[in-house]
Amino acid sequence: MAIDVKIPPMGESITGGLLAAWLAKDGDTVRKGQPLFSLETDKITSEGTAEADGVLRISVAAGSEVKIGQVVAQLTPAAAGSAPAPSAPAPAAAPAPQAPAPRSPSPAPHSPKSGASAEISPAVRRIAAETGLDPAGVAGTGKAGRVTKGDMLAALEAGPAAASASSPAPHSPSPAPNSPLPAPHSPSPEGRTTRRKMSPLRRKIAERLVMAKSETAMLTTFNEVNMAPVMEFRKRYGDEFLKRHGVKLGFMSFFCKAVVHALREVPQVNATIEGDEVVENHFYDIGVAVGTDKGLMVPVVRDVDRLSFAEIERSIGDYGKRARDGKITMADLTGGVFTISNGGIYGSMLSTPILNHPQAAILGLHSITERPVAENGQVVIRPMMYLALSYDHRLIDGKEAVTFLVKVRDAIQDPQRLLFGV
């Protein structure tokens, strides 16, 4: 008996999404729990899995808008599905570059290692579905030969050259010395641009950014911080911290604690506007922005004021991995009161971050650069970072914004304050 493959529920506020890619092909025999498709919504990206063993019969093409509960395929028993069914729908997934003859077995030129297909990441599957590039034919540089996203992108950039490198090109005689040069290559209009539908997540990010700009009186104030004390602190205790807690002592835990310290000192920043009311929060759930190949996500670290440095670092690492692997949930992304965005990991020197609506403020971190600064009448070189606080001027005045940023700066330049809560 066939089993319907349906779009699973994703949360009360999500009614549908984009069937981004099929992770198995029409006619494939799949196992219970195997990922079948990637679904993108306006908030998260997730995978749908097989509820039982069977042969996959796809009825909805990749790239289609789908609703929660919609049937997109069926799983038929393997015995019944081994022969082509007369009424089976045509494969809906994007065609491979060269489809083999039906039911004619042919060995793959590059067979992956045993169990490798189960270890292919969602990012690799997505690239394979969009480009037709088979991961089995790509040399993996990851652990145990696993194909990574970087391997796939490198293979795509190499293009036909990569294929010619693995098989000798036919000999072509050199042109005669006086033969005319070939005409210059004229680029074909095809392939100069690529048009694809904006994903629900990208659309939602765009909507929220426009909303933040149009519905708030956003302003940004700046300061700079000497990172030498924190860097020295990490150098002195980093190895022992890693041995004891199993996680590295990063910069973000210091900034999370510094933000909590500043929010306590300037409670106007820990508030939101709802209609004609100001809602002041008395908890400290801090969002930490994470960049993924699908867009920016902001998982929320709960009750940062009660967490140790190790617990903060562990939470951030776990959220970051799950966000990049498409395993993040709606509950992970909701309820934050303040956001920290670290553009410094990409080399940003200075920026004005946009509010994470409906929050009233966001802190932007930037790259650490050695610069000459004046200390006690002397010019010295220090590792400096620019800080940027964007805030809603309807709720927060300049005095509160500047005071908040100074409190963050002072806490970072004197990490002992964070340890003793002063």
Buried (B, 14 or more C-beta within 10 A) or exposed (E): EBBEBBBEEBBEEBEBBBBBBBBBBBBBBBEEEBBBBBBBBBBBBBBBBBBEBBBBBBBBBBBEEBEBEBEBBBBBBEEEBEEEEEEBBEBBBBEEEEEEEEEEEEEEEEEBEEEBBEBBBBBBBBBBBBBEBBBBBBEBEBEEEBBBBEBBBBBBEEEEEBEEEEEEEEEEEEEEEEEEEEEEEEEEEEEEEEEEEEBBBBBBBEEBBEBBEEBBEBBBBBBBBBBBBBBEBBEEEBEEBBEEBEBBBBBBBBBBBBBBBBBBBBEBBBBBBEEEEEEEBEEBBBBBBBBBEBBBBBBBBBEBBEBEBBBBBBBBBBBBEBBBBBBBBBEBBBEBBBBBBBBBEEEBEBBBBBBBBBBBBBBBBBBBBEBEEEEEEEEEEBBBBBBBBBBBBBBBEEEBBBBBBBBBBBBBBEBEBBEEEE
